[in-house]
Amino acid sequence: MGDKRAIKKLRAAAAKLGATKVLIVNEEYRNMTVLYGVAYK
């Protein structure tokens, strides 16, 4: 449920930094889902 909100926040933060592309990485780690973004210019 929170993933969509988290992705929006990541994209918004990346846009503030002036990034044009954001790669969203979704990883399973010890039964937890780790979500992080990589921003490109």
C-alpha positions as CSV (number, residue, x, y, z in Angstrom):
1,M,0.0,0.0,0.0
2,G,2.7,2.5,1.0
3,D,4.9,1.6,-2.0
4,K,3.0,3.9,-4.4
5,R,3.3,6.8,-2.0
6,A,7.0,6.1,-1.5
7,I,7.6,6.0,-5.2
8,K,5.9,9.3,-5.6
9,K,8.0,10.8,-2.9
10,L,11.2,9.4,-4.4
11,R,10.3,10.8,-7.8
12,A,9.4,14.2,-6.4
13,A,12.6,14.4,-4.4
14,A,14.6,13.4,-7.5
15,A,12.8,16.1,-9.6
16,K,13.8,18.7,-7.0
17,L,17.4,17.7,-7.5
18,G,17.0,18.2,-11.2
19,A,17.1,14.5,-12.2
20,T,15.4,13.5,-15.4
21,K,15.4,9.7,-14.9
22,V,14.6,7.8,-11.7
23,L,15.2,4.1,-11.4
24,I,13.0,2.5,-8.7
25,V,14.6,-0.6,-7.2
26,N,12.4,-3.0,-5.3
27,E,14.3,-5.6,-3.4
28,E,13.3,-8.5,-1.1
29,Y,15.6,-8.6,1.9
30,R,15.0,-11.0,4.8
31,N,11.2,-10.9,4.2
32,M,11.2,-7.1,4.0
33,T,10.7,-5.1,0.9
34,V,13.4,-2.5,0.4
35,L,12.5,0.3,-1.9
36,Y,14.9,2.9,-3.1
37,G,15.5,5.2,-6.0
38,V,18.5,6.0,-8.2
39,A,18.4,9.4,-9.9
40,Y,20.1,10.2,-13.1
41,K,20.7,13.6,-14.7
